[in-house]
Amino acid sequence: MTIFGKCFVQFCSTFGYHKIIQATGRFFTDFLQNVDNIHLQMRFTYPKMNSPSMYVTDVDKNGAVLVYRSSRVGFKHYFMGQLEYIAEQFFKTELKITVLEEFISNDGFKNVTIKFRLNYDNNEFIGNAQSMIINTNLPPISSKFLLDLFPYSVMFGKNLRILGTGPKLLTLFPDVKLMHSPVSNILKIRRPRGIPFTWDNVTVCKSNTLDEGIVRRKSWIWQTSSKRRFKNNILLKGEMKHIPNIEAVIYLCSPVVNNLEDLMKMSLYLSDLNRHGLGRELAVKGWHNCSRLEQRFEEAEELCKELEENHRLLEESKAKSDALLYSMIPKPVADLLRAGARPLDTCKNFDCVTIVFIELCGLKSIENTVHDVMSVVETMNIMFTHFDKAVDDFQVYKVETVGEVYMAVGGAPQIMENHSNVVASFSLEIISTFPDVKTPVPVQIRIGMHSGPVVAGVVGLKLPRYCLFGDTVNTAARMQTTSEPGKIHLSSATKKLLDQKLFITVPRGKIFVKVSN
C-alpha cells in the first residue's frame, strides 16, 4: 500500500495536480497545514469526493505531529506513501513516519483516527517563522472593534460560552439571548470534519481554515417572535484566533455565498455581507457568471446545431461529389487515387473484356438551325440518360461518350468471367426498350461488340478519365460502324465467349473491316 500511495501521487502529477501541492507553501510544514484546505477547494471539482481530514497539532525543528481522520479503514500505509513521495519529490525533504496512536470509534463522521509523528528537518520553517515576527508595539484595540469589523464573528472563552458576537450574527437571532450561552448551540464545525467542538481542538486547529454552519435549533425557532424565517443554514468560513491574555478564541469569519440564489436561500441581503473583502462582488459576479454561463451554453448549443447542419450539408455534398467522381472514374480506382496513388499506378492489364459501342443514327442529317441543334442535343441527352439507367442495372461500366457514340465495357475495372454474357444482355435491353423512349428527333441505334485484351487506367491530371487502350477498342468500334440500325453486330471472338444456351446468333457473312492487325 505504501508503494501504491507513491505511485498514485506520481500518476496524479501527470494531470497537473502537483502544481496545487507546490503552490501551498515554501516548506513541507506549509503543505501539512494546508492540505485540508486543498481538499476543501477540490470539493467543487469532485462533489462526491469523501476526503479524509487532517491537521497539525505540534510543530518543532525536528518535524510535526499530524492527526489523520477518515471514515475508511486500511489506508494508513497508503497515506504514509503519499506523504513520503510528496516530501521527497516536491519539497526535497527526507521524511520518517512513526505511528503514535491509532484507534477506531463509533462516534462522529470520521471514525478512524491516526496520530503520526513526522520526523524531518524543519529548521528552515521555524527560522522563517521567527524572522517574520514584528517586535513593533502596536496600540491595543478593543474586542468590539474586531467584532464590528467581522459582523459574523463570535468570541468564546475556555468554557465554550459566548463572550461576544458580531452585529449581523445578533440580527439572525433577535429574540434569543446569545451572550454566555454555549457556542455549540449556534455553531457546528464542518471542517476539519468529524472532530468534536472542544477547546483543545479549536486551539489546535487554529491554523486551519474552518467552516462552521449556524444551526437554528427548533426549540429556538419556537421561542423567537421574529417574522423572519431561515430557509437554510449559513455556512461561515474563517480562522480561529487564540487570545491567550484572556483565554478566549475569536472566530473571524464571513458567510460563504456563491451567487444571489444562495443569498436568497439563506434569507440574507448584500447589505448583510462584510464591507471589506470581495464577498459582495463575488455574490453579484456569481450571478453574472451564471447568466453568462447560461448564455455561453445557449451559444454552444446553437453552434452545435449549426455544426450538425453543416455536417449534414457536408455529407450531402460529399455524396454528390462522390457520385460525380465515380461517374468519371471507377470507385476502386478513385479510392486508390484518394489514398495517394499516382495515376500511372492505376494502369492495369486485363486479359479479356467485352467492349460495346452504341451509336445514335440519323442525327447528322438534321439541318443546322438553332432549333434543330437544340432538338438534337435534347435527343442525345434523353438517349444517353436511358443508357445510363441500363448500365446501373447491369455490371457494366460506362467509359465515355464521343459525339453520338456511347461506349461501355464489361470485365473492367471489376473482373468477371461472364463479361460477354453481361454486355450482350445489356445490349439486348437497349434494343428492346429503345422504341419506348420518346425523343424530339426520330433516331435509330446500332450496336457493335468485341472481346479481347486491353490496358485500362486513369489518364490526365486536370480532367482525369478512365480510358481503355488496345486493338480490342478499335475492333469494337469497327463492329459498331459496320453494324445495321436496330442490330447488334458482334465479332467471332465475342460469339465464342457467349453462352449458346442463352443467346441466339445469326451469321452475317463476310464483310471487310479495317483493323490494325
C-alpha positions in Angstrom: 0.0 0.0 0.0 2.9 2.4 0.7 4.2 1.9 -2.9 0.8 2.3 -4.3 0.4 5.6 -2.4 3.6 6.9 -4.0 2.5 5.7 -7.5 -0.9 7.4 -7.1 0.7 10.8 -6.4 3.0 10.2 -9.4 0.1 9.3 -11.6 -1.9 12.4 -10.5 1.2 14.6 -11.3 0.8 13.7 -14.9 -2.5 15.6 -14.9 -1.0 18.7 -13.3 -2.2 18.2 -9.7 1.4 18.5 -8.5 1.1 22.3 -9.2 -1.5 22.6 -6.4 0.8 20.8 -3.9 3.7 23.0 -4.8 1.6 26.2 -4.6 0.6 25.5 -0.9 3.8 26.9 0.6 7.6 27.1 0.5 8.1 24.4 3.1 6.7 20.9 3.8 5.1 22.1 7.0 3.1 24.7 5.0 1.7 21.8 2.9 0.7 19.9 6.0 -1.1 22.9 7.5 -3.0 23.5 4.2 -3.6 20.0 2.9 -7.1 20.0 4.5 -7.9 23.3 2.7 -6.8 21.7 -0.6 -9.5 19.0 -0.1 -12.0 21.8 0.7 -11.4 23.5 -2.6 -11.4 20.3 -4.6 -14.9 19.5 -3.4 -16.2 21.9 -6.1 -14.5 19.8 -8.8 -15.4 16.4 -7.2 -18.6 17.0 -5.2 -18.9 13.3 -4.3 -15.3 13.1 -3.0 -15.2 11.7 0.5 -11.8 13.1 1.5 -10.0 12.5 4.9 -9.5 15.3 7.4 -6.0 16.1 8.8 -4.5 18.8 10.9 -1.2 19.6 12.6 -1.1 19.7 16.4 2.6 20.3 17.1 5.4 21.8 15.1 9.1 21.9 16.1 12.5 22.0 14.4 12.5 18.2 14.1 9.1 17.8 12.4 5.4 17.9 13.3 2.6 15.8 14.7 -0.2 15.2 12.2 -3.7 13.9 13.1 -5.4 11.9 10.3 -9.1 11.2 10.4 -11.1 9.2 7.9 -14.3 7.2 7.5 -12.4 4.4 5.7 -10.3 1.7 7.2 -7.0 0.4 5.8 -5.5 3.4 4.2 -2.8 4.1 6.8 0.2 2.9 4.7 -1.3 4.3 1.6 -1.4 7.7 3.2 2.1 7.3 4.5 3.4 6.5 1.0 1.8 9.7 -0.3 3.4 11.9 2.3 6.8 10.3 1.7 6.6 10.9 -2.0 5.4 14.5 -1.7 8.1 15.3 0.8 10.9 13.8 -1.3 9.8 14.9 -4.8 8.2 18.3 -4.2 10.0 19.6 -1.1 13.3 17.8 -1.3 12.9 16.6 2.3 13.7 13.2 3.8 10.7 12.1 5.8 10.4 9.4 8.5 6.9 8.5 9.8 6.0 6.9 13.1 2.5 6.0 14.2 2.0 7.4 17.7 -1.7 6.4 18.2 -4.4 4.7 16.3 -8.0 4.0 17.2 -11.4 3.4 15.7 -14.5 4.9 17.3 -18.2 4.6 16.5 -18.9 8.3 17.2 -18.6 11.1 14.7 -18.3 11.3 10.9 -14.6 10.3 10.8 -14.3 7.2 12.9 -10.7 6.3 12.1 -8.1 8.4 13.9 -4.4 8.1 13.5 -1.7 10.3 15.0 1.5 10.4 13.1 4.9 11.7 14.2 6.6 13.2 11.1 10.4 13.5 11.5 12.1 15.8 9.1 14.4 18.8 9.1 12.1 21.7 9.9 14.7 24.2 11.0 14.2 26.4 7.9 10.5 26.7 8.6 11.0 27.6 12.2 13.6 30.1 11.4 11.5 31.7 8.7 8.5 32.0 11.1 10.7 33.6 13.8 12.1 36.1 11.3 8.6 37.3 10.4 7.8 38.2 14.0 7.4 42.0 14.2 8.5 43.5 17.5 6.9 46.8 16.9 4.5 47.7 19.8 1.0 48.4 18.4 -1.7 50.2 20.3 -4.3 47.8 21.8 -7.7 47.5 20.1 -11.0 46.5 21.7 -12.7 43.3 21.0 -15.7 45.3 19.9 -13.6 46.7 17.0 -12.9 43.2 15.7 -16.5 42.1 16.2 -17.7 45.2 14.2 -15.0 44.6 11.6 -16.2 41.0 11.1 -20.0 41.2 11.7 -20.5 37.4 11.7 -17.6 36.7 14.1 -18.0 35.2 17.6 -15.8 35.2 20.6 -16.0 32.5 23.3 -14.0 31.5 26.3 -12.4 28.3 27.5 -15.7 27.1 28.8 -17.0 27.4 25.2 -19.6 30.1 26.2 -20.1 33.1 24.0 -18.4 36.3 25.2 -19.3 38.5 22.2 -20.7 38.3 18.7 -20.8 40.5 15.6 -23.8 42.7 15.0 -25.0 40.7 12.0 -24.9 37.5 13.9 -27.2 39.1 16.6 -29.7 40.0 13.9 -30.1 36.4 13.0 -31.4 35.6 16.5 -33.1 38.9 17.6 -35.2 37.2 20.3 -32.6 34.8 21.6 -30.0 35.7 24.3 -26.7 34.6 22.9 -24.3 36.1 25.5 -22.9 33.4 27.9 -24.8 30.6 26.0 -22.9 27.6 24.7 -21.3 28.4 21.4 -22.2 24.9 20.2 -25.9 25.9 20.2 -25.4 28.0 17.1 -22.1 26.8 15.6 -21.0 23.5 14.4 -17.6 22.6 12.9 -17.8 21.3 9.4 -14.1 21.4 8.5 -12.0 19.7 9.7 -14.7 17.1 9.6 -15.6 14.8 12.4 -13.7 16.5 15.3 -15.7 17.4 18.5 -16.2 21.0 19.3 -13.8 21.3 22.3 -11.4 23.9 23.5 -8.3 21.8 22.7 -9.5 21.0 19.2 -10.3 24.6 18.5 -6.9 25.9 19.6 -5.1 23.1 17.8 -6.9 23.7 14.5 -6.4 27.5 14.6 -4.0 27.3 11.7 -6.6 25.6 9.5 -9.4 27.3 7.6 -12.6 26.3 9.5 -16.1 26.1 8.0 -18.9 26.4 10.5 -22.6 26.3 9.9 -25.1 28.2 12.0 -27.6 25.7 13.4 -31.1 27.0 14.1 -32.5 24.6 16.7 -36.2 24.0 16.6 -36.6 25.0 20.3 -35.1 28.4 19.4 -37.3 28.9 16.4 -40.3 28.3 18.6 -39.1 30.9 21.1 -38.4 33.6 18.5 -41.2 36.0 17.7 -39.4 37.4 14.6 -41.3 37.1 11.3 -38.1 36.3 9.5 -37.5 32.6 8.9 -34.3 31.0 7.8 -34.6 28.5 4.9 -31.1 27.1 5.1 -28.2 27.1 7.5 -25.5 29.7 6.8 -22.0 28.5 6.0 -19.3 30.6 7.6 -15.6 30.4 6.7 -12.7 31.9 8.5 -9.9 31.4 11.1 -9.8 30.8 14.8 -7.5 33.3 16.6 -6.4 32.4 20.1 -6.2 35.4 22.6 -4.0 34.0 25.4 -4.3 37.1 27.6 -8.0 36.5 28.3 -8.0 32.8 27.4 -10.5 33.3 24.6 -10.8 32.5 20.9 -12.3 34.8 18.3 -13.6 33.3 15.1 -13.1 35.8 12.4 -15.3 34.7 9.5 -17.7 35.7 6.8 -20.6 33.9 5.0 -19.8 31.7 2.0 -22.1 32.9 -0.7 -21.6 31.7 -4.3 -24.3 33.7 -6.0 -27.5 35.7 -5.4 -29.5 32.4 -5.4 -27.5 31.2 -2.3 -28.1 34.6 -0.7 -31.8 34.4 -1.1 -31.9 30.8 0.2 -30.0 32.0 3.4 -32.5 34.9 3.8 -29.6 37.3 3.5 -29.1 40.5 1.6 -26.0 42.1 0.0 -26.0 44.7 2.8 -25.6 41.8 5.3 -22.2 40.8 3.9 -18.9 42.2 5.0 -18.0 45.6 3.6 -14.4 44.6 3.3 -13.2 41.7 1.1 -14.9 40.5 -2.1 -17.9 38.9 -0.6 -20.5 41.2 -2.2 -18.6 41.4 -5.5 -18.4 37.6 -5.7 -22.1 37.2 -5.0 -23.1 39.6 -7.7 -20.4 38.3 -10.1 -21.5 34.8 -9.4 -25.0 35.7 -10.7 -23.5 37.4 -13.7 -21.2 34.4 -14.3 -24.2 32.1 -14.0 -26.1 34.2 -16.6 -23.0 34.4 -18.8 -22.5 30.7 -18.4 -26.1 30.1 -19.4 -25.6 32.4 -22.4 -22.4 30.6 -23.4 -24.3 27.3 -23.1 -27.1 28.6 -25.4 -24.5 29.8 -27.8 -22.7 26.5 -27.7 -26.0 24.7 -28.3 -26.7 26.9 -31.3 -23.2 26.2 -32.6 -23.8 22.5 -32.1 -27.0 22.7 -34.2 -25.2 24.7 -36.8 -22.3 22.2 -36.8 -24.8 19.4 -37.2 -26.4 21.2 -40.1 -23.1 21.9 -41.7 -22.1 18.3 -41.2 -25.3 17.1 -42.9 -24.7 19.5 -45.8 -21.1 18.3 -46.0 -22.2 14.7 -46.2 -24.7 15.6 -48.9 -22.0 17.5 -50.8 -19.6 14.6 -50.3 -22.2 12.2 -51.6 -22.7 14.4 -54.7 -19.0 14.8 -55.3 -18.5 11.0 -54.9 -21.3 10.3 -57.4 -19.7 12.7 -59.9 -16.3 11.3 -59.3 -17.5 7.7 -59.6 -19.3 8.6 -62.9 -15.9 9.6 -64.3 -13.6 7.1 -62.6 -14.5 3.6 -61.2 -14.9 3.5 -57.4 -11.9 1.2 -56.8 -9.6 3.3 -58.9 -10.9 6.6 -57.3 -10.2 5.1 -53.9 -6.7 4.3 -54.9 -6.2 7.9 -56.1 -7.6 9.2 -52.8 -5.2 7.1 -50.9 -2.3 8.9 -52.7 -1.6 6.6 -55.6 -0.3 8.1 -58.8 -2.5 7.9 -61.9 0.1 5.6 -63.6 -0.2 3.3 -60.6 -3.9 2.6 -61.6 -3.0 1.2 -65.0 -3.8 -2.5 -65.3 -3.7 -5.2 -67.9 -7.0 -7.2 -68.5 -6.6 -10.4 -70.4 -10.1 -10.3 -71.7 -13.0 -7.8 -71.6 -16.0 -7.1 -73.8 -16.4 -3.6 -75.2 -19.7 -2.3 -76.7 -20.3 0.8 -78.8 -23.8 2.3 -79.3 -24.3 4.9 -82.0 -27.3 7.2 -82.5 -28.1 7.1 -86.2 -29.8 9.8 -88.3 -28.8 12.9 -86.3 -26.2 14.2 -88.8 -28.8 14.7 -91.5 -30.7 17.3 -89.4 -30.5 20.9 -90.6 -28.1 23.2 -88.7 -30.6 25.6 -87.3 -30.6 26.7 -83.7 -33.9 24.9 -83.0 -32.8 21.8 -84.7 -29.5 21.7 -82.9 -31.2 22.1 -79.6 -33.5 19.2 -80.5 -30.6 17.1 -81.4 -28.9 17.9 -78.0 -32.1 17.1 -76.2 -32.5 13.8 -78.0 -28.9 12.8 -77.2 -29.4 13.7 -73.6 -32.6 11.6 -73.4 -31.0 8.6 -75.1 -27.8 8.7 -73.1 -29.7 9.0 -69.8 -31.7 5.9 -70.8 -28.4 4.1 -71.4 -27.1 5.2 -68.0 -30.1 3.7 -66.3 -29.5 0.4 -68.1 -25.8 0.5 -67.1 -26.8 0.7 -63.4 -29.0 -2.4 -63.8 -26.1 -4.5 -65.2 -22.5 -4.9 -64.1 -21.3 -2.7 -67.0 -19.1 0.3 -66.7 -19.7 3.4 -68.8 -16.4 4.5 -70.3 -17.3 7.7 -72.3 -19.5 9.3 -74.9 -17.9 10.8 -78.0 -20.4 12.6 -80.3 -23.3 10.3 -81.0 -21.4 7.2 -79.7 -21.8 5.7 -76.2 -19.0 3.3 -75.0 -19.2 0.8 -72.2 -17.2 -2.2 -71.1 -17.8 -5.4 -69.1 -15.0 -7.1 -67.2 -13.1 -3.9 -66.3 -12.4 -2.4 -63.8 -14.3 -5.2 -62.0 -13.1 -8.5 -63.3 -15.8 -11.0 -64.2 -15.8 -14.3 -66.0 -19.1 -13.9 -67.9 -18.5 -10.4 -69.1 -19.6 -11.2 -72.7 -22.9 -12.5 -71.4 -23.4 -9.4 -69.3 -22.6 -7.0 -72.1 -24.9 -9.0 -74.5 -27.8 -8.8 -72.1 -27.1 -5.1 -71.7 -27.2 -4.6 -75.4 -30.4 -6.6 -75.8 -32.0 -4.5 -73.1 -31.1 -1.3 -75.0 -32.6 -2.7 -78.3 -35.8 -3.9 -76.6 -36.5 -0.7 -74.6 -35.4 1.7 -77.3 -38.8 2.0 -79.1 -40.4 3.1 -75.8 -38.2 6.2 -75.5 -39.8 9.4 -76.8 -37.4 11.9 -78.4 -37.9 15.2 -80.2 -36.0 13.9 -83.2 -36.5 10.4 -84.7 -33.4 8.3 -84.2 -32.1 4.8 -84.7 -29.3 2.9 -82.9 -26.7 0.4 -84.0 -24.5 -1.6 -81.7 -21.1 -3.3 -82.1 -19.3 -5.7 -79.7 -15.9 -7.2 -79.5 -13.9 -9.1 -76.8 -10.2 -9.2 -76.2 -7.3 -7.9 -74.0 -7.0 -4.2 -73.1 -4.9 -1.9 -70.8 -7.0 0.4 -68.6 -6.1 3.3 -66.4 -6.5 6.9 -65.4 -5.2 9.4 -67.9 -4.8 13.2 -67.3 -4.5 15.4 -64.3 -6.8 18.4 -64.8 -9.7 16.3 -66.0 -8.7 12.6 -65.3 -10.6 10.0 -67.2 -10.6 6.2 -67.0 -9.6 5.0 -70.5 -9.1 1.7 -72.4 -6.3 1.1 -74.8 -5.6 -1.7 -77.3 -6.7 -3.2 -80.6 -9.8 -4.5 -78.9 -11.2 -1.0 -78.6 -10.6 -0.3 -82.3 -12.1 -3.6 -83.4 -15.2 -3.0 -81.2 -15.6 0.4 -82.9 -15.4 -1.2 -86.3 -18.1 -3.6 -85.3 -20.3 -0.6 -84.5 -19.6 1.3 -87.7 -20.3 -1.7 -89.8 -23.5 -2.7 -87.9 -27.0 -2.0 -89.2 -29.6 0.1 -87.4 -31.6 -1.8 -84.8 -29.0 -4.6 -84.9 -26.2 -5.9 -82.6 -23.0 -6.6 -84.6 -20.5 -8.8 -82.7 -17.2 -10.4 -83.6 -16.4 -14.0 -83.7 -14.3 -13.6 -80.5 -17.3 -12.4 -78.6 -19.5 -15.2 -80.1 -17.1 -17.9 -78.8 -17.5 -16.5 -75.3 -21.3 -16.3 -75.3 -23.4 -19.0 -73.6 -25.1 -20.6 -76.6 -27.9 -21.8 -74.4 -28.9 -18.2 -73.6 -28.2 -16.3 -76.8 -29.0 -16.9 -80.5 -26.6 -15.5 -83.1 -27.2 -15.2 -86.8 -24.2 -15.3 -89.2 -23.9 -12.2 -91.2 -21.4 -13.4 -93.7 -18.1 -12.0 -94.7 -17.5 -8.2 -94.5 -14.4 -6.2 -94.9 -13.3 -4.4 -91.7 -10.2 -2.2 -91.4 -8.3 -3.0 -88.2 -4.7 -2.6 -87.1 -3.8 -6.3 -87.5 
